[in-house]
Amino acid sequence: MSFFTDLAHQYIDGEWRTGSGSWDIIDFNPYNGEKLAAITVASVSEVDDAYRAAERAQRDWAAVNAYSRRDVVDRVLRLVEEREAEIVAAITEEVGGTHVKATYEVRLAMEFLREATQLATLPEGRILASPVPGKENRVHRLPVGVVGVISPFNFPFLTGIKAAAPALALGNAVVIKPNQNTPVVGGGLIAHLFEDAGLPAGLLNVLVTDIAEIGDALLEHPVPKVISFTGSDRTGRHVAAVAGARFKRTILSLSGNSALVVLDDADLDYAASAAVFSRFVSQGQVCMAANRILVDRSVEEEFTEKFVAKVRALRTGDPADPDTQLGPVINTFHADALSGLVEQALSEGATALVRGATRGNLVEPTVLAGLPDGSPILEQEIFGPVALLLPFDGEDEAVRITNDSPYGLSGAVMTGNVERGVRFAQRIETGMIHINDSTIQDDPLVAFGGEKASGIGRMNGESTVDVFTTQKWISVQHGRSEFPF
C-alpha cells in the first residue's frame, strides 16, 4: 500500500506536491476493488507550473553533453533491472496485468531504455552543397524543447518510458499526464526512477488530472512543441485538432481493428496459438490485438475446433496468481460495455462458440462467429476478450475483408509460404503486419505506427529522433553574393 500512497502525488519541478484541484482521483485495484491511493487532481495552475518548470530546465539540459544525458538514462535502466519484481507487482495491482503481461511490459521497457541511451548520441549535423558560389549550408539537429505525453492505462509504464526516455536523452524536457486509472505505474513511478537516477529537477514532471478539471490546458499551453498521445481515435482526433490549430507537432498512436489471417496452407496448430495470444493477451486490452480472425473456408472447421479448444482452456482470475492467463479488465464501465457489445452482436444473428461470463471486472473469453455483413462490431476496436471469426474464400476476399476497416494499425498472416505471406502483406492497408507471428509486436529499432484512423507519425529508432528533434539550417557565405538591387 505504501508504494502507491508514496508515489500518488503531482511531481512538478522536482517536488512531490498535492494537487489544488476540486476533487480526488481514487486509484483502485481492478481485481479486488482495493483502494490503492487517492490523488487530488492538478489544476490549470499546476499545468502551467509544470510546463514552465520544464521550459526553464530544458534550456540548460539541451547544452549538456549527450554522453551525460545518456548516462542518466542508463542509470534508470539499471534501477528498473534492480527493481523489476517490485515494478511487476505494481503493474499487477494497478493495471490488473498478469505476471506474463507485467513481466513483458517491464522487460520491453528495458529494451527501450537501452535504445534511448543510443539515441542520445545519434543526432548529427550535415553540410550540404549549394548552387550559390561560396555558400556553405549547415543543417543542425536540435531538441524540440518540451514534450507533452498523454499515456493510456493498458501499458502505462512502457508507453511512459517509451516517450519520456528518448525525449530526455535527445535534450528535451517532458510533462507526463498518465491515465487516471494508472496514475502511479504510468506517472509517479516513472518520475521516481528518473529522480533516483539523478535527472535534474524540472526536466520530468507528472500531472495527475482530468479534462473535467483542466479542459484542454495540456494541449493549448504555449510551451510544449510536441504532444505524444496514445489512446482512442475519438480522443486522438480532438488532440490533433487542438494541437494542430496551435501549430504543435503530434505523434498519435490510436485505436486498431487488426486482422490475423489464416491462409489455406498455414500450420493450423501454430496459427491457433498465435491467434489466441493475439486476441487475449492482456485481456484483449491492446491496440494491436487481433479483433478479427479471418480463416480460409477450406480450413475453417479444423482451425475453429483448435482455436475454440485453446480459448476454453484459458484461465481467468487473480492476476497475482502465476497460472492466471486473463486478469480483470480495467474497470466496471469497460466490463459492462463488453457485455453490451456481445449481446448486441448476438441479437443481430451472431453465434457464440464460446460465451464467457462476467464476474465483476473479470470478463471470460467469448468467441463469436456467423456475424452478418455490416455488423457494427466488425467496424470498431474491441478492447477486451472477445474474438470474431470470419471465413473467406481465397486471398482476394481476405484482402477485401481485412482492408474493410477505418483502422490500419497491425495485422498478421499465417502461411506455409513466407513469400506468399509477404505478397499478401503488401496488399494490406496497415502500418505494421507480421508473417507467421502475433499481431502484437513492438521492437525498439523498427518504426511503429498506423495508417488511417490508427494514428499519425512513427516512433522507435530513427523515427523517434525525427519526432523529438527539429532541423535548423544555418548558411555561411564565405565569399560574396551578388544582389540584383
CORDA-V110807 format. One record per backbone hydrogen bond with DSSP energy under -1.0 kcal/mol. CO is the residue of the C=O (numbers start at 0). NH is the residue of the N-H. E is the energy in kcal/mol with one decimal. If there is no record, write none. Layout:
co=CO nh=NH e=E
co=CO nh=NH e=E
//
This chain:
co=0 nh=4 e=-2.2
co=1 nh=5 e=-2.7
co=2 nh=6 e=-1.0
co=6 nh=8 e=-1.8
co=9 nh=16 e=-3.0
co=10 nh=205 e=-2.6
co=11 nh=14 e=-1.6
co=14 nh=11 e=-2.3
co=16 nh=9 e=-2.7
co=22 nh=40 e=-2.2
co=24 nh=38 e=-2.7
co=26 nh=35 e=-3.6
co=26 nh=36 e=-1.3
co=28 nh=32 e=-2.2
co=33 nh=28 e=-2.7
co=36 nh=26 e=-3.1
co=38 nh=24 e=-3.2
co=40 nh=20 e=-2.5
co=42 nh=46 e=-1.7
co=43 nh=47 e=-2.1
co=44 nh=48 e=-2.2
co=45 nh=49 e=-2.6
co=46 nh=50 e=-2.3
co=47 nh=51 e=-2.7
co=48 nh=52 e=-2.3
co=49 nh=53 e=-2.3
co=50 nh=54 e=-2.4
co=51 nh=55 e=-2.3
co=52 nh=56 e=-2.5
co=53 nh=57 e=-2.3
co=56 nh=60 e=-2.0
co=57 nh=61 e=-2.5
co=60 nh=63 e=-1.2
co=64 nh=68 e=-1.9
co=65 nh=69 e=-2.4
co=66 nh=70 e=-1.8
co=67 nh=71 e=-1.4
co=68 nh=72 e=-1.6
co=69 nh=73 e=-2.3
co=70 nh=74 e=-1.9
co=71 nh=75 e=-1.7
co=72 nh=76 e=-2.1
co=73 nh=77 e=-2.1
co=74 nh=78 e=-2.1
co=75 nh=79 e=-2.5
co=76 nh=80 e=-2.4
co=77 nh=81 e=-2.2
co=78 nh=82 e=-2.3
co=82 nh=86 e=-2.4
co=83 nh=87 e=-2.8
co=84 nh=88 e=-2.1
co=85 nh=89 e=-1.8
co=86 nh=90 e=-2.3
co=87 nh=91 e=-2.1
co=88 nh=92 e=-2.1
co=89 nh=93 e=-2.8
co=90 nh=94 e=-2.1
co=90 nh=96 e=-1.2
co=97 nh=101 e=-3.1
co=98 nh=102 e=-2.4
co=99 nh=103 e=-2.2
co=100 nh=104 e=-2.5
co=101 nh=105 e=-2.2
co=102 nh=106 e=-2.5
co=103 nh=107 e=-2.3
co=104 nh=108 e=-2.0
co=105 nh=109 e=-1.8
co=106 nh=110 e=-1.6
co=107 nh=111 e=-2.0
co=108 nh=112 e=-2.0
co=109 nh=113 e=-2.4
co=110 nh=114 e=-2.2
co=111 nh=115 e=-2.2
co=112 nh=116 e=-1.7
co=114 nh=118 e=-2.0
co=115 nh=119 e=-1.4
co=118 nh=121 e=-1.4
co=125 nh=138 e=-3.0
co=127 nh=136 e=-1.3
co=131 nh=134 e=-1.8
co=133 nh=477 e=-3.3
co=135 nh=475 e=-3.0
co=136 nh=127 e=-2.5
co=137 nh=473 e=-3.3
co=138 nh=125 e=-2.2
co=139 nh=471 e=-2.6
co=141 nh=469 e=-3.1
co=144 nh=172 e=-2.3
co=145 nh=224 e=-2.5
co=145 nh=225 e=-1.2
co=146 nh=174 e=-2.4
co=147 nh=227 e=-3.4
co=148 nh=176 e=-3.3
co=149 nh=229 e=-1.9
co=154 nh=158 e=-2.6
co=155 nh=159 e=-1.7
co=156 nh=160 e=-2.3
co=157 nh=161 e=-3.0
co=158 nh=162 e=-1.4
co=159 nh=163 e=-2.7
co=160 nh=164 e=-2.1
co=162 nh=166 e=-1.6
co=163 nh=167 e=-2.6
co=164 nh=168 e=-2.5
co=165 nh=169 e=-1.9
co=166 nh=171 e=-2.4
co=167 nh=170 e=-1.9
co=172 nh=146 e=-2.6
co=173 nh=204 e=-2.1
co=174 nh=148 e=-3.0
co=175 nh=206 e=-2.8
co=176 nh=150 e=-1.5
co=178 nh=181 e=-1.8
co=181 nh=185 e=-1.6
co=182 nh=187 e=-1.7
co=183 nh=188 e=-3.1
co=186 nh=190 e=-2.3
co=187 nh=191 e=-2.4
co=188 nh=192 e=-2.0
co=189 nh=193 e=-2.1
co=190 nh=194 e=-2.5
co=191 nh=195 e=-2.5
co=192 nh=196 e=-1.4
co=193 nh=198 e=-2.4
co=194 nh=197 e=-1.5
co=199 nh=202 e=-1.5
co=202 nh=173 e=-3.3
co=204 nh=175 e=-3.1
co=205 nh=10 e=-2.3
co=207 nh=41 e=-2.1
co=209 nh=212 e=-1.7
co=209 nh=213 e=-2.2
co=210 nh=214 e=-2.3
co=213 nh=216 e=-1.8
co=215 nh=219 e=-2.9
co=216 nh=220 e=-1.6
co=224 nh=248 e=-2.3
co=225 nh=147 e=-2.9
co=226 nh=250 e=-2.3
co=227 nh=149 e=-3.1
co=228 nh=252 e=-2.5
co=231 nh=235 e=-2.4
co=232 nh=236 e=-2.2
co=233 nh=237 e=-1.1
co=234 nh=238 e=-2.6
co=235 nh=239 e=-2.7
co=236 nh=240 e=-2.2
co=237 nh=241 e=-2.7
co=238 nh=242 e=-2.7
co=239 nh=243 e=-2.5
co=240 nh=244 e=-1.8
co=242 nh=245 e=-1.1
co=242 nh=247 e=-2.4
co=243 nh=246 e=-1.8
co=248 nh=226 e=-2.5
co=250 nh=228 e=-2.4
co=251 nh=455 e=-1.3
co=252 nh=230 e=-2.0
co=257 nh=291 e=-2.2
co=258 nh=411 e=-1.9
co=259 nh=293 e=-2.2
co=260 nh=413 e=-3.2
co=261 nh=295 e=-2.2
co=262 nh=265 e=-1.6
co=266 nh=270 e=-2.8
co=267 nh=271 e=-2.4
co=268 nh=272 e=-1.9
co=269 nh=273 e=-2.6
co=270 nh=274 e=-2.4
co=271 nh=275 e=-2.4
co=272 nh=276 e=-2.3
co=273 nh=277 e=-2.7
co=274 nh=278 e=-1.8
co=275 nh=279 e=-2.6
co=276 nh=280 e=-2.0
co=277 nh=289 e=-1.6
co=279 nh=282 e=-1.4
co=280 nh=283 e=-1.6
co=281 nh=284 e=-2.1
co=283 nh=285 e=-1.5
co=285 nh=288 e=-1.6
co=288 nh=290 e=-1.5
co=290 nh=387 e=-1.5
co=291 nh=259 e=-2.3
co=292 nh=389 e=-2.7
co=293 nh=261 e=-3.1
co=294 nh=391 e=-1.7
co=295 nh=298 e=-2.1
co=298 nh=302 e=-2.7
co=299 nh=303 e=-2.9
co=300 nh=304 e=-2.0
co=301 nh=305 e=-1.9
co=302 nh=306 e=-3.2
co=303 nh=307 e=-2.9
co=304 nh=308 e=-1.8
co=305 nh=309 e=-1.9
co=306 nh=310 e=-2.3
co=307 nh=311 e=-2.7
co=308 nh=312 e=-1.1
co=310 nh=313 e=-1.6
co=314 nh=324 e=-2.4
co=314 nh=325 e=-2.1
co=317 nh=320 e=-1.7
co=320 nh=323 e=-2.1
co=325 nh=316 e=-2.5
co=330 nh=334 e=-2.0
co=331 nh=335 e=-2.9
co=332 nh=336 e=-2.2
co=333 nh=337 e=-2.2
co=334 nh=338 e=-1.9
co=335 nh=339 e=-2.3
co=336 nh=340 e=-2.1
co=337 nh=341 e=-2.2
co=338 nh=342 e=-2.3
co=339 nh=343 e=-2.1
co=340 nh=344 e=-2.0
co=341 nh=345 e=-2.5
co=342 nh=346 e=-2.1
co=343 nh=347 e=-1.1
co=344 nh=349 e=-2.2
co=345 nh=348 e=-1.3
co=350 nh=368 e=-2.8
co=353 nh=366 e=-2.3
co=356 nh=363 e=-2.7
co=358 nh=361 e=-2.2
co=360 nh=328 e=-2.9
co=361 nh=358 e=-2.9
co=365 nh=386 e=-2.9
co=366 nh=352 e=-2.1
co=366 nh=353 e=-1.5
co=367 nh=388 e=-2.8
co=368 nh=350 e=-3.4
co=371 nh=374 e=-1.8
co=374 nh=377 e=-1.8
co=375 nh=378 e=-1.3
co=381 nh=383 e=-1.6
co=383 nh=385 e=-2.2
co=384 nh=365 e=-2.0
co=386 nh=367 e=-3.0
co=387 nh=292 e=-3.0
co=389 nh=294 e=-2.4
co=391 nh=296 e=-3.0
co=393 nh=397 e=-1.7
co=394 nh=398 e=-2.7
co=395 nh=399 e=-2.2
co=396 nh=400 e=-2.6
co=397 nh=401 e=-2.5
co=398 nh=402 e=-2.5
co=402 nh=404 e=-2.4
co=405 nh=452 e=-2.4
co=407 nh=430 e=-1.8
co=407 nh=450 e=-2.8
co=408 nh=431 e=-1.1
co=410 nh=433 e=-1.6
co=411 nh=260 e=-2.9
co=412 nh=435 e=-3.0
co=413 nh=262 e=-2.3
co=416 nh=420 e=-2.1
co=417 nh=421 e=-2.3
co=418 nh=422 e=-2.3
co=419 nh=423 e=-2.3
co=420 nh=424 e=-2.8
co=421 nh=425 e=-2.1
co=423 nh=426 e=-1.5
co=424 nh=427 e=-1.5
co=427 nh=429 e=-1.6
co=433 nh=412 e=-2.2
co=442 nh=445 e=-1.2
co=443 nh=460 e=-1.4
co=447 nh=458 e=-1.9
co=450 nh=453 e=-2.2
co=451 nh=454 e=-1.0
co=453 nh=253 e=-2.1
co=455 nh=251 e=-2.2
co=458 nh=447 e=-2.3
co=459 nh=462 e=-1.4
co=460 nh=464 e=-1.1
co=461 nh=465 e=-1.8
co=462 nh=466 e=-1.7
co=463 nh=467 e=-2.4
co=467 nh=143 e=-1.6
co=469 nh=141 e=-2.8
co=471 nh=139 e=-3.0
co=473 nh=137 e=-2.9
co=475 nh=135 e=-3.1
//
